[in-house]
Structure formats: structure tokens, C-alpha cells
Amino acid sequence: MISQKEALDLMKMVTQHITLSSDWTDGPPVALFRADGCWCVHYASGNWWHYSLKDKVWF
């Protein structure tokens, strides 16, 4: 389960990721899961991204 702090940090990173991508085509977030030690967000497009809260990067 995601902690409140992690949820807030993840929300900030997701918002930054979408905002900085001028050609965002993945749509809104639809699911959250863990993989490879990171939180991952699955988007309406079917794509998903890893978000490393420790390193403050997405990939």
C-alpha cells in the first residue's frame, strides 16, 4: 500500500511529467502498481511509466 507521503510525491511527479510533455498522448492515469522497485502508473492509452520517488525520475 502506498503511504500518504509517497502518494503526494507521486502525484507531484505525475503532474510534472504530464505538464512538461507538450505532446502528451497517454491520457489520464487509470491504475497504480509496483514494478522493479518503483511505483508505476498505467494510463488510458495502455502505456505505463515507472516513477522513482528516490531518484525523482520517470522512465
PDB file of N, CA, C and O in Angstrom:
ATOM      1  N   MET A   1       0.844  -1.178   0.000  1.00  0.00           N
ATOM      2  CA  MET A   1       0.000   0.000   0.000  1.00  0.00           C
ATOM      3  C   MET A   1       0.890   1.243   0.000  1.00  0.00           C
ATOM      4  O   MET A   1       1.930   1.271   0.658  1.00  0.00           O
ATOM      5  N   ILE A   2       0.480   2.245  -0.728  1.00  0.00           N
ATOM      6  CA  ILE A   2       1.261   3.476  -0.830  1.00  0.00           C
ATOM      7  C   ILE A   2       0.999   4.357   0.398  1.00  0.00           C
ATOM      8  O   ILE A   2      -0.138   4.506   0.844  1.00  0.00           O
ATOM      9  N   SER A   3       2.071   4.930   0.925  1.00  0.00           N
ATOM     10  CA  SER A   3       1.929   5.826   2.076  1.00  0.00           C
ATOM     11  C   SER A   3       1.413   7.185   1.596  1.00  0.00           C
ATOM     12  O   SER A   3       1.458   7.495   0.405  1.00  0.00           O
ATOM     13  N   GLN A   4       0.929   7.977   2.531  1.00  0.00           N
ATOM     14  CA  GLN A   4       0.421   9.301   2.182  1.00  0.00           C
ATOM     15  C   GLN A   4       1.529  10.165   1.579  1.00  0.00           C
ATOM     16  O   GLN A   4       1.292  10.876   0.603  1.00  0.00           O
ATOM     17  N   LYS A   5       2.733  10.111   2.148  1.00  0.00           N
ATOM     18  CA  LYS A   5       3.854  10.899   1.623  1.00  0.00           C
ATOM     19  C   LYS A   5       4.215  10.449   0.210  1.00  0.00           C
ATOM     20  O   LYS A   5       4.425  11.276  -0.678  1.00  0.00           O
ATOM     21  N   GLU A   6       4.287   9.126   0.008  1.00  0.00           N
ATOM     22  CA  GLU A   6       4.599   8.615  -1.328  1.00  0.00           C
ATOM     23  C   GLU A   6       3.519   9.027  -2.329  1.00  0.00           C
ATOM     24  O   GLU A   6       3.828   9.388  -3.465  1.00  0.00           O
ATOM     25  N   ALA A   7       2.270   8.975  -1.914  1.00  0.00           N
ATOM     26  CA  ALA A   7       1.169   9.354  -2.805  1.00  0.00           C
ATOM     27  C   ALA A   7       1.291  10.816  -3.223  1.00  0.00           C
ATOM     28  O   ALA A   7       1.100  11.148  -4.393  1.00  0.00           O
ATOM     29  N   LEU A   8       1.608  11.680  -2.274  1.00  0.00           N
ATOM     30  CA  LEU A   8       1.768  13.105  -2.592  1.00  0.00           C
ATOM     31  C   LEU A   8       2.965  13.333  -3.508  1.00  0.00           C
ATOM     32  O   LEU A   8       2.876  14.098  -4.469  1.00  0.00           O
ATOM     33  N   ASP A   9       4.082  12.673  -3.213  1.00  0.00           N
ATOM     34  CA  ASP A   9       5.276  12.802  -4.058  1.00  0.00           C
ATOM     35  C   ASP A   9       5.001  12.275  -5.463  1.00  0.00           C
ATOM     36  O   ASP A   9       5.419  12.880  -6.450  1.00  0.00           O
ATOM     37  N   LEU A  10       4.300  11.154  -5.550  1.00  0.00           N
ATOM     38  CA  LEU A  10       3.980  10.575  -6.851  1.00  0.00           C
ATOM     39  C   LEU A  10       3.043  11.489  -7.636  1.00  0.00           C
ATOM     40  O   LEU A  10       3.230  11.679  -8.838  1.00  0.00           O
ATOM     41  N   MET A  11       2.045  12.051  -6.973  1.00  0.00           N
ATOM     42  CA  MET A  11       1.130  12.975  -7.649  1.00  0.00           C
ATOM     43  C   MET A  11       1.886  14.169  -8.219  1.00  0.00           C
ATOM     44  O   MET A  11       1.598  14.609  -9.333  1.00  0.00           O
ATOM     45  N   LYS A  12       2.843  14.693  -7.471  1.00  0.00           N
ATOM     46  CA  LYS A  12       3.649  15.820  -7.952  1.00  0.00           C
ATOM     47  C   LYS A  12       4.454  15.425  -9.183  1.00  0.00           C
ATOM     48  O   LYS A  12       4.524  16.178 -10.154  1.00  0.00           O
ATOM     49  N   MET A  13       5.067  14.232  -9.140  1.00  0.00           N
ATOM     50  CA  MET A  13       5.881  13.779 -10.277  1.00  0.00           C
ATOM     51  C   MET A  13       5.022  13.531 -11.510  1.00  0.00           C
ATOM     52  O   MET A  13       5.408  13.909 -12.616  1.00  0.00           O
ATOM     53  N   VAL A  14       3.869  12.902 -11.335  1.00  0.00           N
ATOM     54  CA  VAL A  14       2.980  12.629 -12.466  1.00  0.00           C
ATOM     55  C   VAL A  14       2.511  13.945 -13.083  1.00  0.00           C
ATOM     56  O   VAL A  14       2.510  14.092 -14.305  1.00  0.00           O
ATOM     57  N   THR A  15       2.115  14.894 -12.246  1.00  0.00           N
ATOM     58  CA  THR A  15       1.678  16.203 -12.742  1.00  0.00           C
ATOM     59  C   THR A  15       2.802  16.894 -13.502  1.00  0.00           C
ATOM     60  O   THR A  15       2.569  17.466 -14.567  1.00  0.00           O
ATOM     61  N   GLN A  16       4.016  16.846 -12.965  1.00  0.00           N
ATOM     62  CA  GLN A  16       5.165  17.452 -13.633  1.00  0.00           C
ATOM     63  C   GLN A  16       5.431  16.760 -14.964  1.00  0.00           C
ATOM     64  O   GLN A  16       5.679  17.428 -15.967  1.00  0.00           O
ATOM     65  N   HIS A  17       5.382  15.443 -14.984  1.00  0.00           N
ATOM     66  CA  HIS A  17       5.627  14.669 -16.198  1.00  0.00           C
ATOM     67  C   HIS A  17       4.634  15.068 -17.293  1.00  0.00           C
ATOM     68  O   HIS A  17       5.029  15.349 -18.424  1.00  0.00           O
ATOM     69  N   ILE A  18       3.351  15.089 -16.952  1.00  0.00           N
ATOM     70  CA  ILE A  18       2.319  15.433 -17.937  1.00  0.00           C
ATOM     71  C   ILE A  18       2.463  16.886 -18.382  1.00  0.00           C
ATOM     72  O   ILE A  18       2.345  17.179 -19.571  1.00  0.00           O
ATOM     73  N   THR A  19       2.715  17.791 -17.451  1.00  0.00           N
ATOM     74  CA  THR A  19       2.832  19.218 -17.757  1.00  0.00           C
ATOM     75  C   THR A  19       4.031  19.516 -18.653  1.00  0.00           C
ATOM     76  O   THR A  19       3.937  20.344 -19.559  1.00  0.00           O
ATOM     77  N   LEU A  20       5.153  18.848 -18.405  1.00  0.00           N
ATOM     78  CA  LEU A  20       6.362  19.098 -19.192  1.00  0.00           C
ATOM     79  C   LEU A  20       6.314  18.462 -20.578  1.00  0.00           C
ATOM     80  O   LEU A  20       7.131  18.791 -21.439  1.00  0.00           O
ATOM     81  N   SER A  21       5.376  17.563 -20.799  1.00  0.00           N
ATOM     82  CA  SER A  21       5.249  16.891 -22.098  1.00  0.00           C
ATOM     83  C   SER A  21       4.214  17.637 -22.929  1.00  0.00           C
ATOM     84  O   SER A  21       3.012  17.414 -22.781  1.00  0.00           O
ATOM     85  N   SER A  22       4.680  18.517 -23.797  1.00  0.00           N
ATOM     86  CA  SER A  22       3.763  19.345 -24.582  1.00  0.00           C
ATOM     87  C   SER A  22       2.908  18.522 -25.539  1.00  0.00           C
ATOM     88  O   SER A  22       1.858  18.981 -25.987  1.00  0.00           O
ATOM     89  N   ASP A  23       3.353  17.316 -25.852  1.00  0.00           N
ATOM     90  CA  ASP A  23       2.590  16.466 -26.770  1.00  0.00           C
ATOM     91  C   ASP A  23       2.069  15.208 -26.067  1.00  0.00           C
ATOM     92  O   ASP A  23       2.085  14.124 -26.650  1.00  0.00           O
ATOM     93  N   TRP A  24       1.609  15.346 -24.820  1.00  0.00           N
ATOM     94  CA  TRP A  24       1.144  14.213 -24.019  1.00  0.00           C
ATOM     95  C   TRP A  24      -0.030  13.527 -24.715  1.00  0.00           C
ATOM     96  O   TRP A  24      -1.037  14.166 -25.018  1.00  0.00           O
ATOM     97  N   THR A  25       0.102  12.236 -24.964  1.00  0.00           N
ATOM     98  CA  THR A  25      -0.949  11.481 -25.647  1.00  0.00           C
ATOM     99  C   THR A  25      -1.406  10.262 -24.850  1.00  0.00           C
ATOM    100  O   THR A  25      -2.231   9.490 -25.337  1.00  0.00           O
ATOM    101  N   ASP A  26      -0.892  10.074 -23.645  1.00  0.00           N
ATOM    102  CA  ASP A  26      -1.220   8.881 -22.871  1.00  0.00           C
ATOM    103  C   ASP A  26      -2.531   8.980 -22.100  1.00  0.00           C
ATOM    104  O   ASP A  26      -2.999   7.983 -21.549  1.00  0.00           O
ATOM    105  N   GLY A  27      -3.126  10.160 -22.054  1.00  0.00           N
ATOM    106  CA  GLY A  27      -4.390  10.313 -21.346  1.00  0.00           C
ATOM    107  C   GLY A  27      -4.199  10.327 -19.841  1.00  0.00           C
ATOM    108  O   GLY A  27      -3.077  10.446 -19.348  1.00  0.00           O
ATOM    109  N   PRO A  28      -5.300  10.206 -19.114  1.00  0.00           N
ATOM    110  CA  PRO A  28      -5.228  10.272 -17.655  1.00  0.00           C
ATOM    111  C   PRO A  28      -4.757   8.954 -17.035  1.00  0.00           C
ATOM    112  O   PRO A  28      -4.837   7.902 -17.669  1.00  0.00           O
ATOM    113  N   PRO A  29      -4.272   9.015 -15.803  1.00  0.00           N
ATOM    114  CA  PRO A  29      -3.911   7.795 -15.078  1.00  0.00           C
ATOM    115  C   PRO A  29      -5.156   6.943 -14.820  1.00  0.00           C
ATOM    116  O   PRO A  29      -6.236   7.465 -14.543  1.00  0.00           O
ATOM    117  N   VAL A  30      -4.983   5.611 -14.916  1.00  0.00           N
ATOM    118  CA  VAL A  30      -6.110   4.710 -14.643  1.00  0.00           C
ATOM    119  C   VAL A  30      -5.784   3.658 -13.586  1.00  0.00           C
ATOM    120  O   VAL A  30      -6.695   3.060 -13.015  1.00  0.00           O
ATOM    121  N   ALA A  31      -4.500   3.424 -13.317  1.00  0.00           N
ATOM    122  CA  ALA A  31      -4.132   2.406 -12.330  1.00  0.00           C
ATOM    123  C   ALA A  31      -2.737   2.681 -11.789  1.00  0.00           C
ATOM    124  O   ALA A  31      -1.922   3.349 -12.424  1.00  0.00           O
ATOM    125  N   LEU A  32      -2.486   2.151 -10.605  1.00  0.00           N
ATOM    126  CA  LEU A  32      -1.202   2.301  -9.927  1.00  0.00           C
ATOM    127  C   LEU A  32      -0.730   0.922  -9.495  1.00  0.00           C
ATOM    128  O   LEU A  32      -1.512   0.134  -8.963  1.00  0.00           O
ATOM    129  N   PHE A  33       0.550   0.626  -9.723  1.00  0.00           N
ATOM    130  CA  PHE A  33       1.100  -0.662  -9.298  1.00  0.00           C
ATOM    131  C   PHE A  33       2.594  -0.520  -9.064  1.00  0.00           C
ATOM    132  O   PHE A  33       3.181   0.512  -9.391  1.00  0.00           O
ATOM    133  N   ARG A  34       3.217  -1.557  -8.496  1.00  0.00           N
ATOM    134  CA  ARG A  34       4.663  -1.560  -8.253  1.00  0.00           C
ATOM    135  C   ARG A  34       5.332  -2.515  -9.223  1.00  0.00           C
ATOM    136  O   ARG A  34       4.816  -3.597  -9.503  1.00  0.00           O
ATOM    137  N   ALA A  35       6.486  -2.105  -9.733  1.00  0.00           N
ATOM    138  CA  ALA A  35       7.310  -2.969 -10.583  1.00  0.00           C
ATOM    139  C   ALA A  35       8.742  -2.471 -10.515  1.00  0.00           C
ATOM    140  O   ALA A  35       8.988  -1.265 -10.499  1.00  0.00           O
ATOM    141  N   ASP A  36       9.679  -3.395 -10.477  1.00  0.00           N
ATOM    142  CA  ASP A  36      11.106  -3.055 -10.492  1.00  0.00           C
ATOM    143  C   ASP A  36      11.493  -2.083  -9.383  1.00  0.00           C
ATOM    144  O   ASP A  36      12.404  -1.276  -9.566  1.00  0.00           O
ATOM    145  N   GLY A  37      10.820  -2.146  -8.243  1.00  0.00           N
ATOM    146  CA  GLY A  37      11.141  -1.287  -7.109  1.00  0.00           C
ATOM    147  C   GLY A  37      10.608   0.127  -7.205  1.00  0.00           C
ATOM    148  O   GLY A  37      10.950   0.975  -6.381  1.00  0.00           O
ATOM    149  N   CYS A  38       9.774   0.396  -8.202  1.00  0.00           N
ATOM    150  CA  CYS A  38       9.218   1.740  -8.404  1.00  0.00           C
ATOM    151  C   CYS A  38       7.697   1.682  -8.413  1.00  0.00           C
ATOM    152  O   CYS A  38       7.101   0.630  -8.647  1.00  0.00           O
ATOM    153  N   TRP A  39       7.083   2.823  -8.157  1.00  0.00           N
ATOM    154  CA  TRP A  39       5.659   2.939  -8.407  1.00  0.00           C
ATOM    155  C   TRP A  39       5.488   3.154  -9.904  1.00  0.00           C
ATOM    156  O   TRP A  39       6.272   3.867 -10.531  1.00  0.00           O
ATOM    157  N   CYS A  40       4.472   2.544 -10.466  1.00  0.00           N
ATOM    158  CA  CYS A  40       4.186   2.677 -11.893  1.00  0.00           C
ATOM    159  C   CYS A  40       2.759   3.166 -12.060  1.00  0.00           C
ATOM    160  O   CYS A  40       1.868   2.812 -11.288  1.00  0.00           O
ATOM    161  N   VAL A  41       2.559   3.987 -13.084  1.00  0.00           N
ATOM    162  CA  VAL A  41       1.232   4.498 -13.395  1.00  0.00           C
ATOM    163  C   VAL A  41       0.852   4.004 -14.782  1.00  0.00           C
ATOM    164  O   VAL A  41       1.588   4.189 -15.751  1.00  0.00           O
ATOM    165  N   HIS A  42      -0.311   3.374 -14.855  1.00  0.00           N
ATOM    166  CA  HIS A  42      -0.872   2.896 -16.115  1.00  0.00           C
ATOM    167  C   HIS A  42      -1.836   3.975 -16.597  1.00  0.00           C
ATOM    168  O   HIS A  42      -2.690   4.438 -15.841  1.00  0.00           O
ATOM    169  N   TYR A  43      -1.694   4.366 -17.845  1.00  0.00           N
ATOM    170  CA  TYR A  43      -2.507   5.445 -18.402  1.00  0.00           C
ATOM    171  C   TYR A  43      -3.574   4.909 -19.349  1.00  0.00           C
ATOM    172  O   TYR A  43      -3.510   3.754 -19.771  1.00  0.00           O
ATOM    173  N   ALA A  44      -4.554   5.744 -19.681  1.00  0.00           N
ATOM    174  CA  ALA A  44      -5.683   5.354 -20.530  1.00  0.00           C
ATOM    175  C   ALA A  44      -5.239   4.832 -21.893  1.00  0.00           C
ATOM    176  O   ALA A  44      -5.949   4.031 -22.502  1.00  0.00           O
ATOM    177  N   SER A  45      -4.091   5.265 -22.377  1.00  0.00           N
ATOM    178  CA  SER A  45      -3.579   4.834 -23.682  1.00  0.00           C
ATOM    179  C   SER A  45      -3.136   3.374 -23.683  1.00  0.00           C
ATOM    180  O   SER A  45      -2.964   2.771 -24.742  1.00  0.00           O
ATOM    181  N   GLY A  46      -2.954   2.811 -22.490  1.00  0.00           N
ATOM    182  CA  GLY A  46      -2.401   1.465 -22.369  1.00  0.00           C
ATOM    183  C   GLY A  46      -0.926   1.487 -22.007  1.00  0.00           C
ATOM    184  O   GLY A  46      -0.377   0.469 -21.588  1.00  0.00           O
ATOM    185  N   ASN A  47      -0.279   2.634 -22.163  1.00  0.00           N
ATOM    186  CA  ASN A  47       1.128   2.784 -21.772  1.00  0.00           C
ATOM    187  C   ASN A  47       1.222   2.949 -20.263  1.00  0.00           C
ATOM    188  O   ASN A  47       0.266   3.359 -19.606  1.00  0.00           O
ATOM    189  N   TRP A  48       2.391   2.621 -19.729  1.00  0.00           N
ATOM    190  CA  TRP A  48       2.648   2.860 -18.319  1.00  0.00           C
ATOM    191  C   TRP A  48       4.080   3.317 -18.139  1.00  0.00           C
ATOM    192  O   TRP A  48       4.965   2.985 -18.927  1.00  0.00           O
ATOM    193  N   TRP A  49       4.286   4.089 -17.080  1.00  0.00           N
ATOM    194  CA  TRP A  49       5.580   4.678 -16.765  1.00  0.00           C
ATOM    195  C   TRP A  49       5.982   4.309 -15.351  1.00  0.00           C
ATOM    196  O   TRP A  49       5.146   4.231 -14.452  1.00  0.00           O
ATOM    197  N   HIS A  50       7.306   4.077 -15.162  1.00  0.00           N
ATOM    198  CA  HIS A  50       7.888   3.904 -13.833  1.00  0.00           C
ATOM    199  C   HIS A  50       8.187   5.297 -13.274  1.00  0.00           C
ATOM    200  O   HIS A  50       8.606   6.189 -14.013  1.00  0.00           O
ATOM    201  N   TYR A  51       7.973   5.480 -11.975  1.00  0.00           N
ATOM    202  CA  TYR A  51       8.320   6.726 -11.290  1.00  0.00           C
ATOM    203  C   TYR A  51       9.178   6.374 -10.082  1.00  0.00           C
ATOM    204  O   TYR A  51       8.704   5.742  -9.139  1.00  0.00           O
ATOM    205  N   SER A  52      10.443   6.786 -10.116  1.00  0.00           N
ATOM    206  CA  SER A  52      11.345   6.553  -8.992  1.00  0.00           C
ATOM    207  C   SER A  52      11.256   7.749  -8.049  1.00  0.00           C
ATOM    208  O   SER A  52      11.758   8.831  -8.354  1.00  0.00           O
ATOM    209  N   LEU A  53      10.618   7.546  -6.910  1.00  0.00           N
ATOM    210  CA  LEU A  53      10.489   8.628  -5.937  1.00  0.00           C
ATOM    211  C   LEU A  53      11.836   8.961  -5.314  1.00  0.00           C
ATOM    212  O   LEU A  53      12.083  10.106  -4.935  1.00  0.00           O
ATOM    213  N   LYS A  54      12.701   7.971  -5.208  1.00  0.00           N
ATOM    214  CA  LYS A  54      14.030   8.176  -4.628  1.00  0.00           C
ATOM    215  C   LYS A  54      14.886   9.066  -5.525  1.00  0.00           C
ATOM    216  O   LYS A  54      15.503  10.020  -5.052  1.00  0.00           O
ATOM    217  N   ASP A  55      14.921   8.751  -6.824  1.00  0.00           N
ATOM    218  CA  ASP A  55      15.777   9.483  -7.761  1.00  0.00           C
ATOM    219  C   ASP A  55      15.062  10.629  -8.467  1.00  0.00           C
ATOM    220  O   ASP A  55      15.685  11.395  -9.203  1.00  0.00           O
ATOM    221  N   LYS A  56      13.759  10.747  -8.244  1.00  0.00           N
ATOM    222  CA  LYS A  56      12.945  11.811  -8.855  1.00  0.00           C
ATOM    223  C   LYS A  56      13.017  11.779 -10.382  1.00  0.00           C
ATOM    224  O   LYS A  56      13.184  12.812 -11.030  1.00  0.00           O
ATOM    225  N   VAL A  57      12.887  10.574 -10.943  1.00  0.00           N
ATOM    226  CA  VAL A  57      12.893  10.416 -12.405  1.00  0.00           C
ATOM    227  C   VAL A  57      11.750   9.489 -12.815  1.00  0.00           C
ATOM    228  O   VAL A  57      11.242   8.710 -12.008  1.00  0.00           O
ATOM    229  N   TRP A  58      11.363   9.587 -14.066  1.00  0.00           N
ATOM    230  CA  TRP A  58      10.398   8.653 -14.636  1.00  0.00           C
ATOM    231  C   TRP A  58      11.018   8.044 -15.878  1.00  0.00           C
ATOM    232  O   TRP A  58      11.838   8.663 -16.555  1.00  0.00           O
ATOM    233  N   PHE A  59      10.611   6.824 -16.160  1.00  0.00           N
ATOM    234  CA  PHE A  59      11.136   6.127 -17.340  1.00  0.00           C
ATOM    235  C   PHE A  59      10.148   5.078 -17.796  1.00  0.00           C
ATOM    236  O   PHE A  59      10.400   4.378 -18.777  1.00  0.00           O
TER     237      PHE A  59
END
